[in-house]
Amino acid sequence: MSTVKQANPAKIALTRAIESKVERMNMARLIELAAALKVAVPAAAKAMRAHERKPLARSSAGEARVLKGSGIGAVVSASEGSRLLDAITIDDDTADWTESGLVGAGELVERLRISRGTLDNWRKANKIVALRKGLRNFLYPLRQFERRRPVPGLERVTPFFSSPEEAWEWLVAPNRMTNGRPPIEKLRDGDVAMVASAAEGAFDYA
């Protein structure tokens, strides 16, 4: 009786080892093992095996076509990676509306030859778009000014948007409601009513 008890742990360990190995075998190996042990193989398993062996694509000559990639390539440093990315990247300044044509309050009042108080009054009355920079500072897109004054009609457009950034992004993007032109350009042409109507319906089909 003691011999049986001593043999059980070894038998259990052997069984677990076999089960672990079988779990890692693919369908083809499992079918081969079943054939060697003379165990019946379910039809579904045979079908899966046939599907695995079927080539994905064949050339006109009837040979299997294998697609091979070149791999991920050599590993490079972060600085070298940045250099390689810069070599294949094209900068499009026309789309980078947040960085192009923006000036701070000090430079703007000097360019327009106005007082700081006038600039603040325009901003508070929504007559200009002021993009926040930090807690108390703003950046001003130059494109919204003409002849030392704000383009007329901005105060009728900006209230329809949740933020100055959202309003400015809409103003500089071509719009089918403004004949395919950026709304800011239509404001510069004096088409205030058209742009205001387009802004009011900006999110009707969002």
Secondary structure as GFF3:
##gff-version 3
##sequence-region A 1 206
A	DSSP	alpha_helix	2	23	.	.	.	ID=ss1
A	DSSP	alpha_helix	27	36	.	.	.	ID=ss2
A	DSSP	alpha_helix	43	53	.	.	.	ID=ss3
A	DSSP	alpha_helix	78	88	.	.	.	ID=ss4
A	DSSP	beta_strand	102	104	.	.	.	ID=ss5
A	DSSP	alpha_helix	105	112	.	.	.	ID=ss6
A	DSSP	alpha_helix	116	124	.	.	.	ID=ss7
A	DSSP	beta_strand	131	133	.	.	.	ID=ss8
A	DSSP	beta_strand	137	141	.	.	.	ID=ss9
A	DSSP	three_ten_helix	142	144	.	.	.	ID=ss10
A	DSSP	beta_strand	145	146	.	.	.	ID=ss11
A	DSSP	beta_strand	149	150	.	.	.	ID=ss12
A	DSSP	alpha_helix	154	157	.	.	.	ID=ss13
A	DSSP	three_ten_helix	158	160	.	.	.	ID=ss14
A	DSSP	alpha_helix	164	172	.	.	.	ID=ss15
A	DSSP	three_ten_helix	176	178	.	.	.	ID=ss16
A	DSSP	alpha_helix	183	188	.	.	.	ID=ss17
A	DSSP	alpha_helix	192	200	.	.	.	ID=ss18
###
